[in-house]
Amino acid sequence: MATTPAELWRVRLASASRTALACGIVGYTTLYGPEPLQRIPEFTAFSYVTTILIVSDATLGDALRGFWQALYATVLVVILSILCLWSIGPGRFNSGLAAAVVAVTSFVVALPESTDLLAKRIAFGQIVIVCVCTVIHGAETGVVMHPIHVAASTALGALASVLAMLLPFPCLSYFEVKKTCRLYAENASQRLNLFVKAFCAQNNTAAQDLISESKSLFKAVAKLLVNIKNKQEGMLWERPQIRFLKHNYIDPTEKLQELEIPIKGMELALTSCPSFPVGLIDQELRDVLQFLKEQVSLKLEQAKCYASFDATTAPETKKECIDKPLWTFKTISSTEDVPAFFFFYCLELLRNGLPIAPNIACSMLDGSKTITEESSDSKNEGECMLKRIWSSVLMLLPSSESLVFALKCSLSLGFAVLFGLIYNRENGYWSGLTIAISFANKRQATFTVANARAQGTAMGSVYGILCCFMFQKVVNFRFLALLPWIVFTSFLRHSRMYGESGGISAVIGALLILGRKNYGTPSEFAIARITEATIGLICFILVEIIFHPARAATLAKTQLSGSLRALRDSIESIHLCADQKSKLTSRALRDKQQKLKSHINKLESFIGEAELEPNFWFMPFHGTCYRKLLGSLSRMADLLLFVAYKTEFLSQVSERFGVDWKEIQEQIDDDLELFKERVGNSLKCLEEVIMIKSLEMLQQELQKKNISSDIELRRSPSEYVPRSLGPDEEDTKEILCSFLQLSNGIANSINSKEEEQKLKSQMVLCLNGLSFCISSLIKETTEIEKEVKELVKWENPTSNVNLSEIFCKLKALYTQ
């Protein structure tokens, strides 16, 4: 993972050199190798295609995985091809029959969900070549040897990819993951130092500068974690014993995510501090804060060495300072100190690991299980076993998503081959091959991908023609012209304009001209291939529109409403319960939080696609507003996870140490109910307002049903009309003051026993942290309300937008 321009060049050049080496192996074998060896892979073009699909930005593990996927695809296609050629007969193949065979076999290949996408792409390309070649050569096509030659071409590309990863030295995923873990640890250490400096800053300007500096580091974190996740599968191929022998193995991504959660909380705390210097801080806390930073830095050092990241031994620490509760050094006196307490909570959480609440509770509570708990556990194990069996049965059946994907691939390839053969029989491959490597399991920006592929194909073809012209007197050396182009396309693959689709098309376009011989005039071939590629891309676009007619902007709007609904469900799951109910409640909240995160991830995907798709005659997509809404939703999802930790801890341990927990619980529940009522009403209003197509249409519907008086609308039954759209400042201040009184009351009841002092101090910290999370959730709800109002105004520029009034109209309309 590159962090500087020099590092970026090094990474890209290393990747390009491996790609060039793999292509060089294919080129040398097919152009300059022994004559018998040259004749075995008849379809050199597909050898290059296989090589590019496997080797781009790959490691040895990725290449081994790609080799296996190519082998699997080859065996499958060879069997299907021999059966089709034997049953139909090569001499009977024509354009229509070939397109039908391509469609049927592609459907069979694409349907199983367990088959990797790479294997499907390679199989699609093989199917196209087998069928189109059969049409071209007719009865001369060998029923067995023709699929074998296609298989040999694929095997050459796959083998070249593995050799390129081994020479001159192995490029291992293990070292890539280890290096990325080290980069993450350095990044986390830098952010930790910036946050501690900002917390101790003497003025607002210095603190804001430090916080701003940390934001650039946060952007790099997401790329680092994605890079680790992408290399995990390759590492398992390099070291299969991890997969089969180490059942307790946890991938580094999960461990680093555990570190990332409290670091995000520290940033939230700092951005919520009203002013600097923080009033709570004094020299004693400053010293302890510095000591804690050193302890966390030692923990982060473990992440720099991937092999020792599983270590269960923590660094040696000074016992007397660690056991001393930080939050008893100075009692909280104002709601403005709440963010500072949350900062300390996150720092402690970062040092002790996740989740802090269950760990402390389990250490304090008795370790023995009751008979009821054991029977309950055995019952849960039985239910889990039945669920696993049922899920295994369901996995054998194709899902609706896999069925749609198979139909898209089948129809796209079938039509592409049909029209490609009709236009140009000799070059009919390229219409199908162009889109065979374009399919993706997930939804993608269709027009953007097609445009990138078209431009990449054109650029690569033009570059190839120019190089052929310059090297026309030294034909044997024109292959060397590919080296700078491969380097250029390695950067192109990571650009926002072209992406992976454009980069792959560009390098393949040049390879097919410079890396082969005996295919005719380069300029004529390039024109024919560009035309065929355009035919294939048109078929690809039309089929995508048929199966996914909804625009990404519309899906983003729908998903935003669904995300608000999931957020409301999560907030409604916040409860404080005693005994076993606390585990179920906390688990329910965490499950809802995970569901909310999945909704947010989908929303982010739709927003990214909507920003790339063309507007045509539709209203432009308000990407800035959606990005702000996405940020607020992400922060609220993070805050809900902290709420789950705190409520779980408070529910489990508070009643054991002399505090009148029932009275405290009732007061907390009252505050939580007030919070949930205010925020829930606001979110319910927003999720319904978002789905309005236009305010003019809403007004027309009201007029049709004779509902026209705004005054009458406001007299609708109270159960349908929120008292206010969201919590106001008085509600927020009331909740914060209530939590402040509770924490001070518990702090005053702390006695001299060290164990009780530590646990009750933890309760004080959790209460203050919970109040911070609640107040932050309220603030983010207000921000979401502002952005939704801006979004509605954007869609209805001539209308006066009042969200409460719109919600009243909607409810009045629904109740008629």
PyMOL commands that set and color helices and strands:
alter all, ss='L'
color gray80, all
select helices_A, chain A and resi 5-32+35-39+44-55+60-88+90-92+95-110+117-140+145-166+173-199+204-238+240-245+252-272+283-304+306-310+319-322+326-328+335-352+356-364+371-395+400-423+429-436+446-470+475-492+499-514+522-547+552-572+580-612+623-656+661-690+695-704+710-713+729-748+754-795+803-814
alter helices_A, ss='H'
color red, helices_A
deselect
rebuild
show_as cartoon
